[in-house]
Amino acid sequence: MSHDQPSGNTDLPAPCIVDVGTIVDKRDMQRLLADLNRVRYLHLQDGQPIGEGEGCILEVFADPYRATLIANHALYLNVQSFDYLELSQSGEKEAYFDLIQETRQLRLIPLSNPLQDQTGRTLNAAALEAMVAEVLSASWDVHLDDEESF
């Protein structure tokens, strides 16, 4: 179980959770959820389904005064809205995330894969690097042109 350690107690190691476990630390919940993108969600009350859908997680934050919002295929998740997160795996070894608050449960089932998403991020980083190099090169050309005119 993940938890905040008292400031004076440094004897306990930090928790290590691999694929299955309970996370109660809001920062750990936030880090874990921030890597999700497209999800299928199930909203349950007292174990009974009351809503479901698909959407993209647009923001994960911790603020005691703001709501978790799900509308128009967009999810804005406030980890302060939940007591803890249960990390689990289906029979097919696919991860899912249960956000629990008393008798309410919001299950998030990833529809995107971080391994595949990382490839896209790498390509985007490469494209960004190429654009920066091009801008810097153009800047140097302008700088040299200015020097030649004097």
Backbone hydrogen bonds in HBPLUS format (Angstrom, degrees):
<---DONOR---> <-ACCEPTOR-->    atom                        ^
c    i                          cat <-CA-CA->   ^        H-A-AA   ^      H-
h    n   atom  resd res      DA  || num        DHA   H-A  angle D-A-AA Bond
n    s   type  num  typ     dist DA aas  dist angle  dist       angle   num
A0002-SER N   A0022-THR O   3.35 MM  20  6.85 149.0  2.45 143.4 152.2     1
A0024-VAL N   A0002-SER O   3.34 MM  22  5.48 145.5  2.47 119.5 128.9     2
A0009-ASN N   A0006-PRO O   3.11 MM   3  5.49 150.2  2.21 112.3 120.7     3
A0020-VAL N   A0018-VAL O   2.81 MM   2  5.69 138.1  1.98  93.4  91.6     4
A0021-GLY N   A0087-LEU O   2.94 MM  66  5.16 154.4  2.01 139.0 139.9     5
A0087-LEU N   A0021-GLY O   2.75 MM  66  5.16 170.0  1.76 169.2 169.4     6
A0023-ILE N   A0085-LEU O   2.79 MM  62  5.09 169.1  1.80 157.5 161.3     7
A0085-LEU N   A0023-ILE O   2.84 MM  62  5.09 161.3  1.87 151.8 158.2     8
A0029-MET N   A0025-ASP O   2.97 MM   4  6.29 158.9  2.01 154.5 161.3     9
A0030-GLN N   A0026-LYS O   2.91 MM   4  6.05 159.0  1.95 145.6 151.4    10
A0031-ARG N   A0027-ARG O   2.95 MM   4  6.16 160.6  1.98 147.5 152.2    11
A0032-LEU N   A0028-ASP O   3.00 MM   4  6.14 163.4  2.03 150.4 154.7    12
A0033-LEU N   A0029-MET O   2.97 MM   4  6.14 165.2  1.99 154.4 158.2    13
A0034-ALA N   A0030-GLN O   2.95 MM   4  5.93 143.9  2.08 145.6 155.0    14
A0036-LEU N   A0033-LEU O   3.04 MM   3  5.48 159.6  2.08 113.4 120.0    15
A0057-ILE N   A0037-ASN O   2.84 MM  20  5.30 162.3  1.87 148.7 153.3    16
A0111-LEU N   A0038-ARG O   2.78 MM  73  5.22 171.6  1.79 139.8 136.9    17
A0039-VAL N   A0055-GLY O   2.83 MM  16  5.59 164.8  1.85 165.2 169.6    18
A0055-GLY N   A0039-VAL O   2.92 MM  16  5.59 156.9  1.97 159.4 164.7    19
A0040-ARG N   A0109-ILE O   2.81 MM  69  5.02 157.5  1.86 141.0 148.1    20
A0109-ILE N   A0040-ARG O   2.77 MM  69  5.02 164.9  1.79 158.9 162.8    21
A0041-TYR N   A0053-GLY O   2.76 MM  12  5.45 165.2  1.78 152.3 157.1    22
A0053-GLY N   A0041-TYR O   3.04 MM  12  5.45 146.6  2.16 147.8 150.7    23
A0042-LEU N   A0107-ARG O   2.95 MM  65  5.06 148.9  2.05 138.4 147.2    24
A0107-ARG N   A0042-LEU O   2.86 MM  65  5.06 161.1  1.89 156.2 157.5    25
A0043-HIS N   A0051-GLY O   2.71 MM   8  4.92 173.8  1.71 150.4 148.6    26
A0050-ILE N   A0043-HIS O   2.78 MM   7  5.71 174.5  1.79 165.7 164.0    27
A0044-LEU N   A0105-GLN O   2.81 MM  61  5.04 174.0  1.81 158.2 160.2    28
A0105-GLN N   A0044-LEU O   2.88 MM  61  5.04 157.2  1.93 151.1 150.7    29
A0045-GLN N   A0048-GLN O   2.91 MM   3  5.29 160.1  1.95 147.0 147.7    30
A0048-GLN N   A0045-GLN O   2.95 MM   3  5.29 164.2  1.98 118.3 120.8    31
A0046-ASP N   A0103-THR O   2.85 MM  57  5.07 164.1  1.87 147.0 152.5    32
A0056-CYS N   A0073-HIS O   2.90 MM  17  6.26 153.9  1.97 148.2 146.3    33
A0075-LEU N   A0056-CYS O   2.88 MM  19  5.96 152.3  1.96 154.4 150.3    34
A0058-LEU N   A0075-LEU O   2.89 MM  17  5.81 154.4  1.95 150.2 158.0    35
A0077-LEU N   A0059-GLU O   2.84 MM  18  6.17 150.6  1.92 166.6 158.9    36
A0061-PHE N   A0077-LEU O   2.88 MM  16  6.34 158.9  1.93 160.8 167.4    37
A0079-VAL N   A0061-PHE O   2.87 MM  18  6.28 150.3  1.96 165.2 169.5    38
A0066-ARG N   A0063-ASP O   3.31 MM   3  5.64 169.1  2.32 115.6 118.6    39
A0069-LEU N   A0076-TYR O   2.86 MM   7  5.06 153.5  1.93 143.0 150.4    40
A0076-TYR N   A0069-LEU O   2.79 MM   7  5.06 165.5  1.81 161.4 163.8    41
A0071-ALA N   A0074-ALA O   3.07 MM   3  5.47 154.3  2.14 152.6 158.6    42
A0074-ALA N   A0071-ALA O   2.92 MM   3  5.47 154.9  1.98 119.1 127.1    43
A0081-SER N   A0078-ASN O   2.88 MM   3  5.55 165.0  1.90 121.0 126.2    44
A0082-PHE N   A0079-VAL O   3.28 MM   3  5.64 166.7  2.30 110.3 113.8    45
A0083-ASP N   A0100-ILE O   2.67 MM  17  5.79 144.2  1.80 146.5 158.2    46
A0084-TYR N   A0100-ILE O   3.36 MM  16  5.57 157.1  2.42 142.8 148.2    47
A0100-ILE N   A0084-TYR O   2.96 MM  16  5.57 175.9  1.96 165.6 167.0    48
A0086-GLU N   A0098-ASP O   2.79 MM  12  4.97 164.3  1.81 147.0 151.3    49
A0098-ASP N   A0086-GLU O   2.92 MM  12  4.97 171.5  1.93 148.3 151.2    50
A0088-SER N   A0096-TYR O   3.06 MM   8  5.49 173.7  2.07 166.3 165.6    51
A0096-TYR N   A0088-SER O   3.00 MM   8  5.49 149.9  2.09 140.1 140.2    52
A0090-SER N   A0094-GLU O   2.79 MM   4  5.21 158.0  1.84 143.6 149.4    53
A0093-LYS N   A0090-SER O   2.93 MM   3  5.12 152.9  2.01 116.1 116.9    54
A0097-PHE N   A0108-LEU O   2.91 MM  11  5.04 165.1  1.93 147.9 153.0    55
A0108-LEU N   A0097-PHE O   2.71 MM  11  5.04 162.0  1.75 151.2 157.6    56
A0099-LEU N   A0106-LEU O   2.87 MM   7  5.05 176.1  1.87 141.4 142.1    57
A0106-LEU N   A0099-LEU O   2.87 MM   7  5.05 159.2  1.92 145.8 152.9    58
A0101-GLN N   A0104-ARG O   2.96 MM   3  5.17 165.8  1.98 151.1 151.3    59
A0104-ARG N   A0101-GLN O   2.87 MM   3  5.17 164.9  1.89 135.0 136.0    60
A0116-GLN N   A0113-ASN O   3.05 MM   3  5.35 120.0  2.42 105.8 119.6    61
A0117-ASP N   A0113-ASN O   2.86 MM   4  6.10 161.6  1.89 156.6 163.0    62
A0118-GLN N   A0114-PRO O   2.87 MM   4  5.86 144.2  1.99 137.9 145.9    63
A0119-THR N   A0116-GLN O   3.19 MM   3  5.38 127.7  2.47  99.5 111.8    64
A0121-ARG N   A0117-ASP O   2.97 MM   4  6.32 152.9  2.05 147.8 156.0    65
A0122-THR N   A0118-GLN O   2.84 MM   4  6.09 151.3  1.93 147.6 155.2    66
A0123-LEU N   A0119-THR O   3.02 MM   4  6.31 159.9  2.06 149.1 154.0    67
A0124-ASN N   A0120-GLY O   2.88 MM   4  6.12 157.0  1.94 147.2 154.1    68
A0125-ALA N   A0121-ARG O   2.80 MM   4  6.00 150.7  1.89 145.0 153.3    69
A0126-ALA N   A0122-THR O   2.87 MM   4  6.13 153.6  1.94 148.0 155.3    70
A0127-ALA N   A0123-LEU O   2.91 MM   4  6.16 157.5  1.96 149.1 155.2    71
A0128-LEU N   A0124-ASN O   2.89 MM   4  6.06 156.5  1.95 145.1 151.8    72
A0129-GLU N   A0125-ALA O   2.86 MM   4  6.05 156.5  1.91 146.2 152.7    73
A0130-ALA N   A0126-ALA O   2.96 MM   4  6.20 154.0  2.03 146.0 152.7    74
A0131-MET N   A0127-ALA O   2.99 MM   4  6.26 154.2  2.05 146.5 153.3    75
A0132-VAL N   A0128-LEU O   2.94 MM   4  6.21 160.3  1.98 153.0 158.1    76
A0133-ALA N   A0129-GLU O   2.97 MM   4  6.17 160.9  2.01 147.5 152.8    77
A0134-GLU N   A0130-ALA O   2.96 MM   4  6.17 151.4  2.04 143.2 151.2    78
A0135-VAL N   A0131-MET O   2.91 MM   4  6.19 157.9  1.96 151.6 157.1    79
A0136-LEU N   A0132-VAL O   2.88 MM   4  6.11 165.5  1.90 155.2 159.2    80
A0137-SER N   A0133-ALA O   2.90 MM   4  6.04 154.8  1.97 143.1 150.5    81
A0138-ALA N   A0134-GLU O   2.93 MM   4  6.15 160.3  1.97 147.5 152.7    82
A0139-SER N   A0135-VAL O   2.86 MM   4  6.08 151.7  1.94 146.8 155.3    83
A0140-TRP N   A0136-LEU O   2.92 MM   4  6.21 154.2  1.98 148.1 154.3    84
A0141-ASP N   A0137-SER O   2.97 MM   4  6.27 155.0  2.03 148.5 155.6    85
A0142-VAL N   A0138-ALA O   2.99 MM   4  6.26 159.5  2.03 150.4 154.9    86
A0143-HIS N   A0139-SER O   2.95 MM   4  6.15 158.3  2.00 146.6 153.1    87
A0144-LEU N   A0140-TRP O   2.85 MM   4  6.09 157.9  1.90 152.3 157.5    88
A0145-ASP N   A0141-ASP O   2.90 MM   4  6.10 159.2  1.94 148.7 154.8    89
A0146-ASP N   A0142-VAL O   2.98 MM   4  6.18 154.5  2.04 148.5 154.8    90
A0147-GLU N   A0143-HIS O   3.16 MM   4  6.43 150.1  2.25 142.7 150.2    91
A0148-GLU N   A0144-LEU O   3.02 MM   4  6.29 153.0  2.10 151.3 158.2    92
A0149-SER N   A0145-ASP O   3.30 MM   4  6.52 139.3  2.48 142.7 151.8    93
A0150-PHE N   A0147-GLU O   3.30 MM   3  5.71 160.8  2.34 108.3 114.0    94
